[in-house]
């Protein structure tokens, strides 16, 4: 048996190596965003960056949601430095609620990099806000074959839990084995929090308030578990009810509800 001496120096070396590894990972990304939405203007969302989604999709966007998406000023507006999406309890084209949903599809797509969001989620039971990503082109087929990245999701009935998730053909919500994290955040609904993904060829790592809470590695098994080698676009929306958001009902009397976003920033990978 070999006796190891100078343990203090060995431990110091290990700690230094870990720090170097972490620093190297940090250094993968540019320090300045090449695309950002700071919401530092007044009025409608910037049409050079955002498109609206309208309606209910198929069967409440596939989740039996209760809102009809519109682009009215009472449902979506930028003011005082933040984007505000309001879900209102009002009959709208056959649905019980109106709300809004915007996306960068047709404007900007993203492949690998760091994406950081600062947002404040609403407290009302029945709300389901999200900032998430879908593929620009369904290269591997329709959902979930071409993937989905949820940078942050929240459901009002579980107010202090925040979620980062990915969906693929092998792991998705339809078969209830999606790969995600559930993180307790004491001030989830009372303050702005930051949500971040670091997305590389090796995997997706998720952070809440700069604390690592999630890892999804690329295991090299192909696109059924790693369809994330394509461009994705950003989506911001506030849903009401649905299979997850409405699991414990919707407290109609507490609406309107507001999902507020301070900024979204994209930092690309550094060129090799």
C-alpha distance (Angstrom), angle and dihedral (degrees) to the residues before:
residue distance angle dihedral
X1 . . .
X2 3.79 . .
X3 3.79 115.4 .
X4 3.81 112.9 -143.2
X5 3.78 115.4 -144.6
X6 3.78 129.8 -169.9
X7 3.82 91.9 39.1
X8 3.79 91.1 170.9
X9 3.80 91.8 62.1
X10 3.81 93.0 45.4
X11 3.81 91.5 52.3
X12 3.78 90.2 46.7
X13 3.78 89.6 53.1
X14 3.81 92.5 49.8
X15 3.81 91.6 50.3
X16 3.79 90.6 48.8
X17 3.81 91.1 49.4
X18 3.81 91.0 51.6
X19 3.79 90.4 49.5
X20 3.80 91.0 50.1
X21 3.82 90.7 49.9
X22 3.81 91.2 50.7
X23 3.79 91.0 46.7
X24 3.79 91.3 49.8
X25 3.80 89.8 53.6
X26 3.81 90.1 50.0
X27 3.78 88.9 51.1
X28 3.83 92.0 58.7
X29 3.81 90.0 82.7
X30 3.76 132.1 64.5
X31 3.81 113.5 -108.3
X32 3.81 93.6 -134.7
X33 3.81 122.7 58.3
X34 3.80 116.9 -117.8
X35 3.81 91.0 -159.9
X36 3.77 126.4 28.1
X37 3.77 141.7 157.0
X38 3.80 109.9 -151.9
X39 3.83 96.1 169.5
X40 3.79 88.9 -138.1
X41 3.80 94.5 149.0
X42 3.79 137.5 69.9
X43 3.79 129.1 -109.6
X44 3.78 133.7 18.8
X45 3.82 122.9 10.1
X46 3.80 111.0 -85.8
X47 3.82 106.7 -85.5
X48 3.81 90.6 -153.4
X49 3.82 88.2 65.0
X50 3.80 106.9 26.9
X51 3.80 141.4 51.9
X52 3.80 124.3 -169.8
X53 3.78 125.9 -121.5
X54 3.80 114.4 -145.9
X55 3.77 138.0 -159.3
X56 3.76 131.4 4.6
X57 3.79 103.0 -58.3
X58 3.79 113.4 -142.5
X59 3.81 112.7 -30.7
X60 3.81 94.8 -15.0
X61 3.79 94.7 -39.9
X62 3.78 89.0 -48.0
X63 3.81 91.7 -62.2
X64 3.84 102.8 78.3
X65 3.81 90.6 -109.9
X66 3.81 120.6 175.0
X67 3.82 103.8 -140.1
X68 3.78 132.9 94.2
X69 3.80 111.5 -146.6
X70 3.81 116.3 -129.9
X71 3.81 136.2 162.2
X72 3.79 100.5 -131.1
X73 3.79 121.7 140.7
X74 3.79 91.0 -118.6
X75 3.83 89.7 59.4
X76 3.80 102.2 40.6
X77 3.79 133.2 20.5
X78 3.78 141.8 144.5
X79 3.80 113.7 -130.4
X80 3.79 139.8 148.1
X81 3.79 91.9 8.4
X82 3.81 100.3 -52.3
X83 3.78 141.5 85.0
X84 3.79 111.9 -119.7
X85 3.80 122.7 -161.9
X86 3.81 113.9 -171.5
X87 3.79 123.9 -160.3
X88 3.81 108.5 -156.3
X89 3.79 128.2 -166.0
X90 3.79 99.8 -127.2
X91 3.79 134.4 119.8
X92 3.81 106.8 -96.2
X93 3.80 122.0 175.9
X94 3.77 92.8 -34.8
X95 3.80 96.2 -41.8
X96 3.81 127.3 105.0
X97 3.82 96.8 -129.4
X98 3.78 141.0 38.2
X99 3.80 122.2 -146.3
X100 3.82 141.0 144.2
X101 3.78 139.8 -108.3
X102 3.81 127.7 -172.5
X103 3.80 131.7 -173.9
X104 3.80 141.0 -178.8
X105 3.81 93.7 -133.2
X106 3.79 108.2 136.4
X107 3.82 90.5 15.1
X108 3.80 107.9 58.8
X109 3.78 136.4 -0.9
X110 3.80 127.1 -170.1
X111 3.80 133.3 -152.4
X112 3.81 119.8 -177.2
X113 3.78 122.1 -19.9
X114 3.78 140.9 93.9
X115 3.78 119.5 -58.7
X116 3.80 119.1 -170.6
X117 3.80 128.0 -174.0
X118 3.78 131.4 -173.2
X119 3.80 111.7 -159.1
X120 3.79 145.4 150.9
X121 3.80 117.4 -141.2
X122 3.81 124.5 -146.9
X123 3.83 123.1 -108.6
X124 3.81 100.1 -140.8
X125 3.80 118.3 119.2
X126 3.79 107.6 -116.8
X127 3.82 97.5 35.3
X128 3.80 121.8 123.4
X129 3.82 112.5 -175.2
X130 3.80 122.4 177.0
X131 3.77 146.4 172.7
X132 3.77 106.4 -157.3
X133 3.80 147.4 145.0
X134 3.78 137.0 -120.2
X135 3.83 130.4 -175.2
X136 3.79 118.1 -86.5
X137 3.80 88.3 -143.3
X138 3.79 123.4 23.2
X139 3.78 91.3 -130.6
X140 3.80 93.3 164.8
X141 3.82 97.0 35.4
X142 3.79 137.0 -88.1
X143 3.77 125.7 -33.7
X144 2.97 125.9 -16.9
X145 3.82 95.7 10.8
X146 3.81 94.8 72.8
X147 3.79 94.6 41.3
X148 3.80 142.3 -119.1
X149 3.81 129.3 -130.0
X150 3.81 118.0 -158.0
X151 3.80 108.2 -162.3
X152 3.80 90.6 -176.7
X153 3.79 134.6 -6.6
X154 3.79 129.7 173.7
X155 3.80 134.8 -177.4
X156 3.79 118.2 -154.8
X157 3.79 97.2 -135.9
X158 3.84 89.4 63.0
X159 3.79 97.9 44.9
X160 3.81 102.2 175.5
X161 3.80 98.4 44.6
X162 3.81 121.1 91.4
X163 3.80 124.6 -170.8
X164 3.81 138.0 -147.8
X165 3.82 113.7 -176.3
X166 3.78 145.2 163.0
X167 3.81 127.8 -155.0
X168 3.81 125.8 -156.4
X169 3.79 135.9 158.3
X170 3.81 90.5 -90.3
X171 3.81 95.1 41.9
X172 3.81 120.7 32.1
X173 3.76 146.3 128.9
X174 3.80 95.1 -101.5
X175 3.81 90.0 66.7
X176 3.81 92.5 31.8
X177 3.80 96.9 -122.8
X178 3.80 100.5 103.0
X179 3.79 114.6 149.5
X180 3.77 110.1 -115.5
X181 3.78 148.0 133.2
X182 3.80 129.6 -122.7
X183 3.79 110.4 -155.8
X184 3.79 126.9 -172.4
X185 3.81 111.8 -134.4
X186 3.80 115.6 178.1
X187 3.81 95.1 -152.7
X188 3.79 97.6 35.1
X189 3.81 94.4 131.4
X190 3.80 101.3 28.2
X191 3.81 100.3 53.7
X192 3.77 142.9 31.3
X193 3.80 111.9 -94.4
X194 3.79 130.3 -171.1
X195 3.79 122.7 -120.4
X196 3.77 122.5 -170.0
X197 3.76 142.5 175.8
X198 3.79 125.4 -163.9
X199 3.81 105.4 -156.1
X200 3.80 121.7 -170.0
X201 3.79 137.1 148.8
X202 3.81 87.4 -90.4
X203 3.80 98.0 55.3
X204 3.79 150.6 -63.1
X205 3.81 120.5 -80.7
X206 3.79 121.6 -169.0
X207 3.80 129.8 -152.2
X208 3.79 135.2 -173.5
X209 3.79 115.1 -162.5
X210 3.84 87.9 -11.9
X211 3.81 92.8 -57.3
X212 3.79 115.4 122.2
X213 3.80 108.9 -120.9
X214 3.80 104.6 155.8
X215 3.79 142.8 39.8
X216 3.78 129.3 -178.5
X217 3.81 111.8 177.5
X218 3.77 127.9 -156.5
X219 3.80 99.0 -120.3
X220 3.78 93.5 -172.7
X221 3.81 94.9 -114.6
X222 3.79 94.3 126.1
X223 3.78 137.3 -109.9
X224 3.82 96.7 -38.2
X225 3.80 87.7 74.2
X226 3.83 99.9 16.9
X227 3.80 113.2 39.7
X228 3.80 88.8 145.1
X229 3.81 96.0 105.5
X230 3.81 91.9 93.2
X231 3.81 136.9 74.5
X232 3.81 116.9 -81.2
X233 3.81 130.3 -167.9
X234 3.80 129.7 -140.6
X235 3.82 126.1 -110.0
X236 3.81 129.8 -170.3
X237 3.80 119.3 -172.5
X238 3.77 147.1 146.2
X239 3.80 113.7 -139.5
X240 3.80 127.3 -172.9
X241 3.79 125.6 -143.8
X242 3.77 117.6 -23.8
X243 3.76 133.0 140.1
X244 3.80 92.7 -52.5
X245 3.80 106.9 17.6
X246 3.81 92.1 47.3
X247 3.79 97.2 42.1
X248 3.81 90.8 115.5
X249 3.77 97.0 31.6
X250 3.79 132.7 -99.7
X251 3.80 122.0 -82.6
X252 3.79 97.5 -141.0
X253 3.79 94.7 -177.6
X254 3.84 92.3 62.5
X255 3.82 95.3 60.3
X256 3.01 146.8 139.4
X257 3.79 95.7 75.2
X258 3.81 126.4 -168.1
X259 3.80 130.9 -149.7
X260 3.79 110.0 -164.3
X261 3.82 126.9 -163.2
X262 3.80 122.4 -168.7
X263 3.81 99.5 -174.8
X264 3.81 146.7 -23.7
X265 3.83 119.6 -151.9
X266 3.79 133.1 -175.3
X267 3.81 120.9 -157.8
X268 3.81 113.2 -173.2
X269 3.77 126.5 -142.3
X270 3.76 113.8 -91.7
X271 3.77 115.1 -103.2
X272 3.77 112.5 -101.4
